[in-house]
Amino acid sequence: MTSEIVLMNRQAVAMAADSAVTISGPNYLKTYQSVDKLFPLVTDQPVGVMIYNNAELMGMPWETIISIYRDQAQGRNLDSVDAYARDFIAFLNGNTDLFPQDHQDKEFFKHIAVVMSLIASDFDYYVAQFTAAQAGSLRDHVSAIFEFVVAQLHDDYQINLDDSPREDLPAFPKGTGDQLRRRYGGPIADIIDSLILALRQDHPALSVSEGTRRQLEEIAVLSVVKDAFFEHYTGVVFAGFGARETFPSMRSYLTSTVVLGTVKNRQDRTAAVTAESGPVIQPFAQDRMIRTFLTGMDQGLRYFLFGQTLRLATTLVSDVVQQTPGLSEEQRQRLASDYSEGDLGRSIQAFFGSIDEYSYLSHTGPILRAIGSLPKKELGETAASLIKLNGFQQKVMHSVETVGGPVSLATITRNEGLVMGKEKAEL
């Protein structure tokens, strides 16, 4: 993992990234602290790019990809950071020098294998839960558990957490799903057969219906064309000044693999400074301590407090209703239900709204005002300090230090362009 941040005010941009990378396997976990994740995008242009999560695209190091793009974009002067970002994505699309078609085929099979491994992991989890619950004979239920796991992932690829339909990625041309079925139908079936065969090694009673098999085949296609990045992905962040931009802007993308000549991607975040707006603070990847610093409260603690407050309030309402004399049981239930769904919800929302307002007034607001007026040197120091804060938190909590090492830093202004630097890991 990693920790990165973009700070922008009207004068400058500061981009900072740690240098830690974690390599894991079945029996090992190793962390190195010497990886570069922040680079100039185009020579002599005030635009930087940094990456997080996966350090490679289809086995090609992102550092190499960015270097090749920088060479071919020499002298290019585009109007906006958005134009630079789109040009970079266009450079990846259809680039058979970097991604020959036979390599795309092999990587597609790896992509599907990763998706199927997610199913296997979820299946193992639910089998363990069923066994621990002693809910019956596993042999009699193992097929139903597998069907449940497949159906759940099938739904996840089509429905968002808010129950809205999950859209197709606009990056892919219409009809890409049908092309995938025609080109890769046979290999997809073989990978599914391998998954089922592997699971039957431990669960001989496992049977898979034709309906479930069809869902597995659809999952293989949906995992590419749908706006979902459950597999390994890379975040790519662009920030700086375009030729026609008075103030800085930022664009970030999620990218995964190149399929049929198109990189799986979507724009993740956008931000820009204007004459009227305040500064921009955008953390990426591991950002727990950064957000705690900005708000004055750990977000995990906030969610815990919300749950405990809801539980306490619900209990109090129930106790009051139960002790109110002269009510029938039906009236008690209706009163408790009406209050829980109405006044109680509004009261809790108002309570946490006041907490958020206090948080902004006492923590976030003053920090934003300070960042809005920082010169470029101090803006860079602030960005680097926030990254080091994440690393320090991991160090003192004795967790695996997936954030750490020297902090790469880029400060960008229209006048001086992009200036790279590196700061030590120590606070």
Sine and cosine of phi, psi and omega as CSV:
sin_phi,cos_phi,sin_psi,cos_psi,sin_omega,cos_omega
0.00,0.00,-0.14,-0.99,-0.08,-1.00
-0.27,-0.96,0.10,-1.00,0.11,-0.99
-0.64,-0.77,0.77,-0.63,-0.04,-1.00
-0.63,-0.77,0.34,-0.94,0.00,-1.00
-0.44,-0.90,0.50,-0.86,0.15,-0.99
-0.85,-0.53,0.82,-0.57,0.13,-0.99
-0.91,-0.41,0.72,-0.70,0.01,-1.00
-0.67,-0.74,0.70,-0.71,0.25,-0.97
-0.77,-0.64,-0.15,-0.99,-0.09,-1.00
-0.93,0.38,-0.34,0.94,-0.06,-1.00
-1.00,-0.06,-0.59,0.81,-0.23,-0.97
-0.41,-0.91,0.16,-0.99,0.12,-0.99
-0.83,-0.56,0.64,-0.77,0.17,-0.99
-0.83,-0.56,0.81,-0.58,0.08,-1.00
-0.89,-0.45,0.74,-0.67,-0.02,-1.00
-0.67,-0.74,0.61,-0.80,0.00,-1.00
-0.56,-0.83,0.62,-0.79,0.09,-1.00
-0.96,0.26,-0.01,-1.00,-0.06,-1.00
-0.83,-0.56,0.36,0.93,-0.02,-1.00
-1.00,0.00,0.59,-0.81,0.13,-0.99
-0.67,-0.74,0.66,-0.75,-0.02,-1.00
-0.92,-0.38,0.80,-0.60,0.05,-1.00
-0.91,-0.41,0.83,-0.56,-0.07,-1.00
-0.78,-0.62,0.40,-0.92,0.06,-1.00
-0.49,-0.87,-0.13,-0.99,-0.05,-1.00
-0.84,0.54,-0.56,0.83,-0.10,-0.99
-0.77,-0.64,0.34,0.94,-0.01,-1.00
-0.46,-0.89,0.38,-0.92,0.07,-1.00
-0.54,-0.84,0.89,-0.45,-0.09,-1.00
-0.77,-0.64,0.69,-0.72,0.02,-1.00
-0.88,-0.47,0.77,-0.64,0.11,-0.99
-0.92,-0.40,0.51,-0.86,-0.07,-1.00
-0.80,-0.60,0.80,0.59,-0.04,-1.00
-0.55,-0.83,0.49,0.87,-0.10,-0.99
-0.98,-0.21,0.72,-0.70,0.06,-1.00
-1.00,0.03,0.75,-0.66,-0.02,-1.00
-0.80,-0.60,-0.01,1.00,-0.10,-1.00
-0.77,-0.63,0.77,-0.63,-0.13,-0.99
-0.58,-0.81,0.39,-0.92,0.25,-0.97
-0.93,0.37,0.64,-0.77,0.01,-1.00
-0.99,0.15,-0.75,0.66,0.01,-1.00
-0.75,-0.66,0.72,-0.70,-0.02,-1.00
-0.85,0.53,0.73,-0.69,0.07,-1.00
0.92,0.40,0.32,0.95,0.09,-1.00
-0.87,-0.49,0.59,-0.81,-0.09,-1.00
-0.99,0.14,0.85,0.53,0.00,-1.00
-0.68,-0.74,0.77,-0.64,0.05,-1.00
-0.92,-0.40,0.30,-0.96,0.04,-1.00
-0.64,-0.77,0.66,-0.76,0.09,-1.00
-0.67,-0.74,0.41,-0.91,-0.08,-1.00
-0.84,-0.55,0.46,-0.89,0.10,-0.99
-0.57,-0.82,0.29,-0.96,-0.09,-1.00
0.97,0.26,-0.95,-0.32,-0.10,-1.00
-0.98,0.18,0.77,-0.64,-0.05,-1.00
-1.00,0.08,-0.05,1.00,-0.04,-1.00
-0.74,-0.67,0.43,-0.90,0.17,-0.99
-0.88,-0.48,0.94,-0.33,-0.01,-1.00
0.82,0.57,0.66,0.76,0.03,-1.00
1.00,0.10,-0.12,0.99,0.01,-1.00
-0.99,-0.11,0.84,-0.54,0.02,-1.00
-0.86,0.52,0.70,-0.72,0.03,-1.00
-0.87,0.49,-0.55,0.84,0.04,-1.00
-0.86,0.51,-0.65,0.76,0.03,-1.00
-0.92,0.38,-0.70,0.71,0.00,-1.00
-0.86,0.51,-0.72,0.70,-0.02,-1.00
-0.91,0.42,-0.62,0.78,0.02,-1.00
-0.89,0.45,-0.68,0.73,0.02,-1.00
-0.91,0.42,-0.67,0.75,0.05,-1.00
-0.88,0.48,-0.67,0.74,-0.03,-1.00
-0.88,0.48,-0.63,0.78,0.01,-1.00
-0.91,0.42,-0.70,0.72,-0.05,-1.00
-0.98,0.19,-0.28,0.96,0.02,-1.00
-0.99,-0.11,0.16,0.99,-0.03,-1.00
-0.78,0.63,0.79,-0.61,0.03,-1.00
0.99,0.14,-0.07,1.00,-0.01,-1.00
-0.96,0.26,0.73,-0.68,-0.06,-1.00
-0.74,-0.67,1.00,-0.06,-0.10,-0.99
-1.00,-0.04,0.32,-0.95,-0.16,-0.99
-0.95,0.33,-0.51,0.86,-0.13,-0.99
-0.54,-0.84,0.30,-0.95,0.10,-0.99
-0.89,0.46,-0.59,0.81,0.05,-1.00
-0.86,0.51,-0.66,0.75,0.02,-1.00
-0.91,0.41,-0.65,0.76,0.06,-1.00
-0.88,0.48,-0.71,0.71,-0.02,-1.00
-0.89,0.47,-0.71,0.71,0.00,-1.00
-0.92,0.40,-0.59,0.81,0.04,-1.00
-0.91,0.41,-0.62,0.79,0.03,-1.00
-0.91,0.42,-0.70,0.72,0.03,-1.00
-0.89,0.45,-0.64,0.77,0.04,-1.00
-0.89,0.46,-0.56,0.83,0.06,-1.00
-0.88,0.47,-0.57,0.82,0.01,-1.00
-0.96,0.27,-0.58,0.82,-0.05,-1.00
-0.94,0.33,0.74,-0.67,0.06,-1.00
0.93,0.36,0.24,0.97,-0.04,-1.00
-1.00,0.03,1.00,0.04,-0.05,-1.00
-0.97,0.25,-0.24,0.97,0.11,-0.99
-0.93,0.36,-0.68,0.73,0.04,-1.00
-0.98,0.18,-0.62,0.78,-0.13,-0.99
-0.75,-0.66,0.98,0.19,0.05,-1.00
-0.85,0.53,0.44,-0.90,-0.10,-0.99
-0.87,0.49,-0.63,0.78,0.00,-1.00
-0.91,0.42,-0.53,0.85,0.07,-1.00
-0.94,0.33,-0.62,0.78,0.08,-1.00
-0.87,0.50,-0.66,0.76,0.02,-1.00
-0.87,0.50,-0.74,0.67,-0.03,-1.00
-0.89,0.45,-0.66,0.75,-0.02,-1.00
-0.94,0.33,-0.51,0.86,0.08,-1.00
-0.89,0.45,-0.67,0.74,0.02,-1.00
-0.90,0.45,-0.62,0.78,0.06,-1.00
-0.90,0.43,-0.65,0.76,0.02,-1.00
-0.86,0.51,-0.73,0.69,0.00,-1.00
-0.91,0.42,-0.61,0.79,0.03,-1.00
-0.89,0.46,-0.62,0.79,0.05,-1.00
-0.90,0.44,-0.69,0.73,0.01,-1.00
-0.89,0.46,-0.68,0.73,0.02,-1.00
-0.91,0.40,-0.53,0.85,0.05,-1.00
-0.92,0.39,-0.50,0.87,0.10,-1.00
-0.89,0.46,-0.65,0.76,0.04,-1.00
-0.90,0.44,-0.70,0.72,0.00,-1.00
-0.88,0.47,-0.65,0.76,0.00,-1.00
-0.91,0.42,-0.70,0.71,0.03,-1.00
-0.90,0.44,-0.63,0.78,0.03,-1.00
-0.88,0.48,-0.72,0.69,0.02,-1.00
-0.87,0.49,-0.62,0.78,0.00,-1.00
-0.90,0.45,-0.74,0.67,-0.05,-1.00
-0.95,0.32,-0.51,0.86,0.11,-0.99
-0.89,0.45,-0.69,0.72,0.02,-1.00
-0.90,0.44,-0.65,0.76,0.03,-1.00
-0.90,0.44,-0.68,0.73,0.00,-1.00
-0.90,0.44,-0.67,0.74,-0.01,-1.00
-0.91,0.42,-0.68,0.73,0.00,-1.00
-0.91,0.42,-0.54,0.84,-0.02,-1.00
-0.98,0.21,-0.21,0.98,-0.02,-1.00
0.77,0.64,0.76,0.66,-0.09,-1.00
-1.00,0.05,0.00,1.00,0.01,-1.00
0.54,-0.84,-0.19,-0.98,0.00,-1.00
-0.97,0.25,0.84,-0.54,0.01,-1.00
-0.88,0.47,-0.59,0.80,-0.01,-1.00
-0.85,0.53,-0.60,0.80,-0.04,-1.00
-0.98,0.21,-0.31,0.95,-0.12,-0.99
-0.89,-0.45,-0.10,0.99,-0.13,-0.99
-0.88,0.48,-0.60,0.80,0.00,-1.00
-0.93,0.37,-0.63,0.77,0.03,-1.00
-0.91,0.42,-0.61,0.80,0.04,-1.00
-0.89,0.45,-0.69,0.72,0.00,-1.00
-0.90,0.44,-0.68,0.73,0.02,-1.00
-0.88,0.47,-0.64,0.77,0.03,-1.00
-0.89,0.46,-0.71,0.70,-0.03,-1.00
-0.89,0.46,-0.70,0.71,-0.01,-1.00
-0.90,0.43,-0.71,0.70,0.00,-1.00
-0.89,0.46,-0.59,0.81,0.00,-1.00
-0.91,0.42,-0.72,0.70,0.01,-1.00
-0.93,0.37,-0.60,0.80,0.05,-1.00
-0.85,0.52,-0.68,0.73,0.05,-1.00
-0.92,0.38,-0.66,0.75,-0.03,-1.00
-0.87,0.49,-0.55,0.84,0.01,-1.00
-0.97,0.25,-0.18,0.98,-0.04,-1.00
-0.89,-0.46,-0.27,0.96,-0.08,-1.00
-0.74,-0.67,0.75,-0.66,0.06,-1.00
-0.97,0.26,0.14,-0.99,-0.02,-1.00
-0.89,0.46,-0.46,0.89,0.01,-1.00
-1.00,0.00,0.25,0.97,0.04,-1.00
0.95,0.30,0.12,0.99,0.10,-0.99
-0.99,0.15,0.43,-0.90,0.00,-1.00
-0.90,0.44,0.67,-0.74,0.07,-1.00
-0.99,0.17,0.82,-0.57,-0.10,-1.00
-0.98,0.19,0.36,-0.93,0.18,-0.98
-0.95,0.31,0.51,-0.86,0.06,-1.00
-0.94,0.34,0.78,-0.63,0.02,-1.00
-0.93,0.38,-0.22,0.98,-0.01,-1.00
-0.90,0.43,-0.48,0.88,-0.08,-1.00
-1.00,-0.09,0.65,-0.76,0.06,-1.00
-0.89,0.45,0.43,-0.90,0.06,-1.00
-0.86,0.50,0.68,-0.73,-0.01,-1.00
1.00,-0.06,0.05,1.00,-0.01,-1.00
-0.88,0.48,-0.62,0.78,0.01,-1.00
-0.86,0.51,-0.70,0.72,0.02,-1.00
-0.91,0.42,-0.62,0.78,0.05,-1.00
-0.88,0.48,-0.66,0.75,0.02,-1.00
-0.89,0.46,-0.67,0.74,0.00,-1.00
-0.90,0.44,-0.65,0.76,-0.02,-1.00
-0.94,0.35,-0.67,0.74,-0.10,-1.00
-0.98,0.20,-0.62,0.79,-0.17,-0.99
-0.89,-0.45,0.19,0.98,-0.06,-1.00
-0.82,0.57,-0.72,0.70,-0.01,-1.00
-0.90,0.44,-0.80,0.60,0.04,-1.00
-0.87,0.50,-0.59,0.81,0.05,-1.00
-0.87,0.49,-0.70,0.72,0.03,-1.00
-0.88,0.48,-0.62,0.78,0.01,-1.00
-0.91,0.41,-0.66,0.75,0.01,-1.00
-0.91,0.41,-0.63,0.77,0.05,-1.00
-0.89,0.45,-0.68,0.74,0.05,-1.00
-0.87,0.50,-0.64,0.76,0.01,-1.00
-0.91,0.42,-0.64,0.77,0.04,-1.00
-0.88,0.48,-0.75,0.66,-0.04,-1.00
-0.90,0.44,-0.67,0.75,0.01,-1.00
-0.88,0.47,-0.66,0.75,0.00,-1.00
-0.91,0.42,-0.66,0.75,0.01,-1.00
-0.93,0.37,-0.53,0.85,0.01,-1.00
-0.95,0.32,-0.28,0.96,0.07,-1.00
-0.87,0.49,-0.61,0.79,0.02,-1.00
-0.99,-0.12,-0.36,0.93,-0.07,-1.00
-0.72,-0.69,0.98,0.20,-0.07,-1.00
-0.85,0.52,-0.40,0.92,-0.05,-1.00
-0.98,0.18,-0.07,1.00,-0.05,-1.00
-0.91,0.41,0.82,-0.57,0.13,-0.99
-0.84,-0.54,0.57,-0.82,-0.08,-1.00
-0.83,-0.55,0.86,-0.51,-0.02,-1.00
-0.96,0.27,0.28,-0.96,0.04,-1.00
-0.90,0.45,-0.58,0.82,0.04,-1.00
-0.89,0.46,-0.68,0.73,0.02,-1.00
-0.92,0.38,-0.63,0.78,0.04,-1.00
-0.89,0.46,-0.65,0.76,0.03,-1.00
-0.90,0.44,-0.61,0.79,0.05,-1.00
-0.89,0.45,-0.63,0.78,0.04,-1.00
-0.89,0.46,-0.66,0.75,0.03,-1.00
-0.90,0.43,-0.63,0.77,0.03,-1.00
-0.93,0.37,-0.61,0.79,0.03,-1.00
-0.85,0.52,-0.64,0.77,0.00,-1.00
-0.85,0.52,-0.63,0.78,0.01,-1.00
-0.98,0.19,-0.70,0.71,-0.02,-1.00
-0.87,0.49,-0.53,0.85,-0.02,-1.00
-0.90,0.43,-0.29,0.96,0.04,-1.00
-0.99,-0.12,-0.78,0.63,-0.21,-0.98
-1.00,0.06,-0.33,0.94,-0.04,-1.00
-1.00,0.07,0.41,-0.91,0.00,-1.00
-0.98,0.21,0.94,0.34,0.01,-1.00
-0.53,-0.85,0.69,-0.72,-0.02,-1.00
-0.82,-0.58,0.92,0.40,0.01,-1.00
-0.98,0.19,-0.34,0.94,0.00,-1.00
-0.99,0.11,-0.07,-1.00,0.10,-1.00
-0.90,0.43,0.72,-0.70,0.01,-1.00
-0.64,-0.77,0.24,-0.97,0.07,-1.00
-0.87,-0.50,0.74,-0.68,0.17,-0.98
-1.00,0.01,0.73,-0.69,0.00,-1.00
-0.84,-0.55,0.85,-0.53,-0.12,-0.99
-0.89,-0.46,0.80,-0.60,0.04,-1.00
-0.91,-0.41,0.68,-0.74,0.03,-1.00
-0.44,-0.90,0.48,-0.88,0.03,-1.00
0.56,-0.83,-0.60,-0.80,-0.06,-1.00
-0.79,-0.62,0.79,-0.62,0.23,-0.97
-0.99,0.14,0.17,-0.99,-0.08,-1.00
-0.88,0.47,-0.50,0.87,-0.05,-1.00
-0.95,-0.32,0.27,0.96,0.01,-1.00
-0.98,-0.22,0.88,-0.48,0.06,-1.00
-0.96,0.29,-0.62,0.79,-0.01,-1.00
-0.89,-0.45,0.35,-0.94,-0.10,-0.99
-0.97,0.24,0.32,-0.95,0.07,-1.00
-0.58,-0.82,0.17,-0.98,-0.06,-1.00
-0.61,-0.79,0.58,-0.81,0.14,-0.99
-0.68,-0.73,0.64,-0.77,0.10,-0.99
-0.76,-0.65,0.55,-0.84,-0.02,-1.00
-0.78,-0.62,0.49,-0.87,0.25,-0.97
-0.98,-0.21,0.73,-0.68,-0.01,-1.00
-0.73,-0.68,0.46,-0.89,-0.06,-1.00
-0.73,-0.68,-0.96,0.28,-0.08,-1.00
-0.56,-0.83,0.28,-0.96,0.03,-1.00
-0.98,-0.18,0.86,-0.51,-0.05,-1.00
-0.80,-0.60,0.81,-0.58,0.00,-1.00
0.79,0.61,0.61,0.79,0.07,-1.00
1.00,0.09,0.00,1.00,-0.03,-1.00
-0.86,-0.51,0.76,-0.65,0.05,-1.00
-0.97,0.24,0.76,-0.65,0.09,-1.00
-0.92,0.38,0.87,-0.49,-0.06,-1.00
-0.35,-0.94,0.34,-0.94,0.22,-0.98
-0.45,-0.89,0.50,-0.87,0.08,-1.00
-0.95,0.32,0.78,-0.62,-0.11,-0.99
-0.99,-0.12,-0.77,0.63,-0.02,-1.00
-0.63,-0.78,0.46,-0.89,0.13,-0.99
-0.71,-0.70,0.54,-0.84,0.05,-1.00
-0.39,-0.92,0.52,-0.85,0.01,-1.00
-0.46,-0.89,0.54,-0.84,0.10,-0.99
-0.99,-0.11,0.69,-0.73,0.07,-1.00
-0.82,-0.58,0.04,-1.00,0.01,-1.00
-0.90,0.44,-0.45,0.89,-0.05,-1.00
-0.99,-0.15,-0.39,0.92,-0.13,-0.99
-1.00,0.09,0.26,-0.97,0.08,-1.00
-1.00,0.06,-0.17,-0.99,-0.02,-1.00
-0.96,0.29,0.15,-0.99,-0.02,-1.00
-0.86,-0.50,0.73,-0.68,0.12,-0.99
-0.81,-0.59,0.91,-0.42,-0.04,-1.00
-0.77,-0.63,0.99,-0.17,0.09,-1.00
-1.00,0.07,0.44,-0.90,-0.01,-1.00
-0.73,-0.69,0.43,-0.90,0.01,-1.00
0.88,0.48,-0.80,-0.60,-0.06,-1.00
-0.98,0.22,0.91,-0.41,-0.14,-0.99
-0.71,-0.70,0.31,0.95,-0.13,-0.99
-0.85,0.53,-0.77,0.64,-0.06,-1.00
-0.95,0.31,-0.51,0.86,0.05,-1.00
-0.89,0.45,-0.72,0.69,-0.01,-1.00
-0.93,0.36,-0.56,0.83,0.07,-1.00
-0.90,0.44,-0.67,0.74,0.04,-1.00
-0.88,0.47,-0.65,0.76,-0.07,-1.00
-0.95,0.30,-0.56,0.83,-0.10,-0.99
-0.97,-0.26,-0.31,0.95,-0.05,-1.00
0.99,0.11,0.05,1.00,0.00,-1.00
-0.54,-0.84,0.72,-0.70,0.10,-1.00
-0.90,0.43,0.73,-0.68,-0.07,-1.00
-0.91,0.41,-0.55,0.84,0.08,-1.00
-0.89,0.46,-0.65,0.76,0.06,-1.00
-0.90,0.43,-0.63,0.78,0.00,-1.00
-0.88,0.47,-0.71,0.70,0.03,-1.00
-0.89,0.46,-0.62,0.78,0.02,-1.00
-0.90,0.44,-0.70,0.72,0.02,-1.00
-0.89,0.46,-0.62,0.78,0.02,-1.00
-0.88,0.48,-0.72,0.70,0.01,-1.00
-0.90,0.43,-0.68,0.73,-0.01,-1.00
-0.93,0.37,-0.60,0.80,0.04,-1.00
-0.91,0.42,-0.68,0.73,0.04,-1.00
-0.88,0.47,-0.68,0.74,0.01,-1.00
-0.90,0.43,-0.70,0.71,0.00,-1.00
-0.89,0.45,-0.72,0.69,-0.03,-1.00
-0.90,0.44,-0.66,0.75,0.02,-1.00
-0.89,0.45,-0.66,0.75,0.01,-1.00
-0.90,0.43,-0.67,0.74,0.01,-1.00
-0.90,0.44,-0.68,0.73,0.04,-1.00
-0.88,0.48,-0.70,0.72,-0.01,-1.00
-0.89,0.46,-0.67,0.74,-0.01,-1.00
-0.90,0.43,-0.68,0.73,-0.01,-1.00
-0.90,0.44,-0.70,0.71,-0.01,-1.00
-0.90,0.44,-0.67,0.74,-0.03,-1.00
-0.91,0.41,-0.50,0.87,-0.05,-1.00
-1.00,-0.05,-0.04,1.00,0.03,-1.00
-0.97,0.25,0.84,-0.54,-0.06,-1.00
-0.97,0.25,0.40,-0.92,0.13,-0.99
0.99,0.15,0.21,0.98,0.00,-1.00
-0.95,-0.32,0.64,-0.77,0.12,-0.99
-0.97,0.23,0.25,-0.97,0.00,-1.00
-0.89,0.46,-0.61,0.79,0.02,-1.00
-0.90,0.43,-0.66,0.75,0.02,-1.00
-0.91,0.41,-0.63,0.78,0.03,-1.00
-0.88,0.47,-0.72,0.69,-0.03,-1.00
-0.90,0.44,-0.67,0.74,-0.01,-1.00
-0.92,0.40,-0.66,0.75,0.00,-1.00
-0.90,0.43,-0.70,0.71,0.02,-1.00
-0.89,0.45,-0.66,0.75,0.00,-1.00
-0.91,0.40,-0.71,0.70,-0.02,-1.00
-0.89,0.46,-0.68,0.73,-0.04,-1.00
-0.94,0.34,-0.64,0.77,-0.01,-1.00
-0.90,0.44,-0.64,0.77,-0.05,-1.00
-0.99,0.11,-0.27,0.96,-0.06,-1.00
-0.91,-0.42,-1.00,0.01,-0.12,-0.99
-0.87,0.50,-0.62,0.79,-0.06,-1.00
-0.90,0.43,-0.72,0.70,0.01,-1.00
-0.88,0.48,-0.70,0.72,0.01,-1.00
-0.91,0.42,-0.61,0.80,-0.01,-1.00
-0.91,0.40,-0.68,0.73,0.00,-1.00
-0.93,0.38,-0.65,0.76,0.06,-1.00
-0.87,0.48,-0.67,0.75,0.02,-1.00
-0.91,0.42,-0.62,0.78,0.00,-1.00
-0.89,0.46,-0.75,0.66,-0.01,-1.00
-0.97,0.26,-0.42,0.91,0.13,-0.99
-0.90,0.45,-0.64,0.77,0.03,-1.00
-0.93,0.38,-0.58,0.81,0.07,-1.00
-0.89,0.45,-0.71,0.70,0.01,-1.00
-0.89,0.45,-0.62,0.79,0.03,-1.00
-0.90,0.43,-0.69,0.72,0.05,-1.00
-0.89,0.45,-0.67,0.74,0.01,-1.00
-0.85,0.53,-0.69,0.73,-0.02,-1.00
-0.93,0.38,-0.70,0.71,-0.06,-1.00
-0.92,0.39,-0.59,0.81,-0.11,-0.99
-0.99,-0.11,-0.35,0.94,-0.06,-1.00
-0.83,-0.56,-0.91,0.42,-0.15,-0.99
-0.90,0.43,-0.74,0.67,-0.04,-1.00
-0.84,0.54,-0.79,0.61,0.02,-1.00
-0.86,0.50,-0.60,0.80,0.03,-1.00
-0.91,0.41,-0.68,0.73,0.02,-1.00
-0.88,0.47,-0.67,0.75,0.01,-1.00
-0.89,0.45,-0.64,0.77,0.01,-1.00
-0.92,0.39,-0.71,0.70,-0.02,-1.00
-0.91,0.42,-0.55,0.84,0.00,-1.00
-0.89,0.46,-0.39,0.92,-0.06,-1.00
-0.92,-0.39,0.09,1.00,-0.05,-1.00
-0.95,0.30,0.70,-0.72,0.19,-0.98
-0.92,0.40,0.23,-0.97,-0.14,-0.99
-0.88,0.48,-0.61,0.79,-0.02,-1.00
-0.89,0.45,-0.75,0.66,-0.02,-1.00
-0.94,0.35,-0.52,0.85,0.06,-1.00
-0.89,0.45,-0.67,0.74,0.05,-1.00
-0.91,0.42,-0.67,0.74,0.03,-1.00
-0.89,0.46,-0.62,0.78,0.03,-1.00
-0.91,0.43,-0.70,0.72,0.01,-1.00
-0.87,0.49,-0.72,0.70,0.00,-1.00
-0.90,0.43,-0.63,0.78,0.00,-1.00
-0.90,0.43,-0.62,0.79,0.01,-1.00
-0.91,0.41,-0.61,0.79,0.06,-1.00
-0.91,0.41,-0.70,0.71,-0.01,-1.00
-0.90,0.43,-0.48,0.87,0.06,-1.00
-0.89,0.46,-0.65,0.76,0.08,-1.00
-0.88,0.47,-0.70,0.72,0.01,-1.00
-0.91,0.43,-0.64,0.77,0.01,-1.00
-0.89,0.45,-0.63,0.78,0.01,-1.00
-0.88,0.48,-0.66,0.75,0.03,-1.00
-0.92,0.38,-0.61,0.79,-0.05,-1.00
-0.90,0.43,-0.72,0.69,-0.07,-1.00
-0.97,0.24,-0.32,0.95,0.01,-1.00
-1.00,-0.05,0.09,1.00,0.05,-1.00
0.85,0.52,0.51,0.86,0.09,-1.00
-1.00,-0.04,0.17,-0.99,0.08,-1.00
-0.88,0.47,0.80,-0.60,-0.12,-0.99
-0.99,0.13,0.98,0.18,0.02,-1.00
-0.99,0.13,-0.05,1.00,0.15,-0.99
-0.82,-0.58,0.77,-0.63,0.01,-1.00
0.25,-0.97,-0.18,-0.98,-0.04,-1.00
0.98,0.18,0.01,-1.00,0.05,-1.00
-0.85,0.53,0.54,-0.84,-0.01,-1.00
-0.99,-0.15,0.87,-0.49,0.11,-0.99
-0.97,0.23,0.65,-0.76,-0.11,-0.99
-0.67,-0.74,0.70,-0.71,0.13,-0.99
-0.79,-0.62,0.81,-0.59,0.15,-0.99
-0.94,-0.33,0.69,-0.72,-0.13,-0.99
-0.76,-0.65,0.78,-0.62,0.14,-0.99
-0.71,-0.71,0.34,-0.94,0.06,-1.00
-0.92,0.39,-0.53,0.85,-0.08,-1.00
-0.97,0.24,-0.75,0.66,-0.10,-1.00
-0.98,-0.18,-0.13,0.99,-0.04,-1.00
0.97,0.26,-0.50,-0.87,-0.05,-1.00
-0.99,-0.14,0.80,-0.60,0.02,-1.00
-0.87,-0.49,0.87,-0.48,-0.02,-1.00
-1.00,0.02,0.50,-0.87,0.07,-1.00
-0.42,-0.91,0.08,-1.00,0.04,-1.00
-0.54,-0.84,0.71,-0.70,0.00,-1.00
-0.89,-0.45,0.50,-0.86,0.01,-1.00
-0.90,0.43,0.36,-0.93,-0.05,-1.00
-0.96,0.27,-0.47,0.88,-0.10,-0.99
-0.92,0.40,0.54,-0.84,0.10,-1.00
-0.97,0.25,0.00,0.00,0.00,0.00
